[in-house]
Amino acid sequence: MKHLLKRSISIYRDKGPIELLRAARRFVEHGSLRDELLGLLPATERVLRFWIRCGRMIYPTRFTDADPFKILWIDPDNITQDIPSTRVPMRFGKVYDGDWDLDRSSFVERRVYKSFESHFIDGTPWSETEYYRRKRERLRKGKSTRGCTTVEDLDDYFAGFDDLYHSMKNEGYKTQRELMKESPTKTAKKNLDAPTPGLNEIGICIGRDGELLRGYRGQHRLAIAKIADVDAVAVQVLVRHRRWQQLRARMRKNPSSSVDREHPDLEAL
């Protein structure tokens, strides 16, 4: 919550109380207020796990039987597509029917990936990448942008990606829990998308036929992992398509079925 307080003070000083109220409304409507509040609870993960378990008991078709927070190790090259995080609520353990998993786009066509590729492979200075220019433009217009309050913050923000790239190259991919042990303050400060850092791995969704789709969290980490050619990244499954969940249920009842058991979401079965 400290970064929210600092951001609020900065907006109030620079733009006054009216803009602070507008920013607060945007945060409630589109931000991570729910995660911020959950993060204040003691034993946050246990509370969420209990909530999901109760949800499955009451609505068995709306919640998965899988461990909602289990970390899966996935070859980053196997995550090729995105779905909009606005398509379905990105909540751990949820199961959704419908066509949400068909609304896909190529991950490597995202502005972030293209800019990272240009910088790390072609040697383009950060300041000349589209991602940098877009963030700078927003800041100059007085709009908020992740990780930065002023234009002067940009160079330090992007230098952090250089550090992450070299870390992955030299030391391999590390989970958020590992990073919390190494640098708790720094890791917690970067946890902007989850109630606790332990729930802030790359968030994926599983489509009707088992497709691994990036849905929320970790686009920077996934982009760098692909470019750095790491063997595997840590992900957590946020939501599953109902048809895929039904396949899991059939496998539980009939372990001898001929389904491809090499799928990372089926290995535990």
Secondary structure, 3 states (H helix, E strand, C coil): CHHHHHHHHHHHHHHCHHHHHHHHHHHHHHCCHHHHHHCCCCCHHHHHHHHHHHHHHHCCCCECCCCCCCEEEECHHHCCEECCCCCCCCCCCEEECCCHHHCCEEHHHCHHHHHHHHHHCCCCCHHHCHHHHHHHHHHHCCCCECCECCHHHHHHHHHHHHHHHHHHHHHCCCCHHHHHHHCHHHHHHCCCCCCCHHHCCEEEEECCCCCEEEEECCHHHHHHHHHHCCCCEEEEEEEEEHHHHHHHHHHHHCCCCCCCCCCCCCCCC
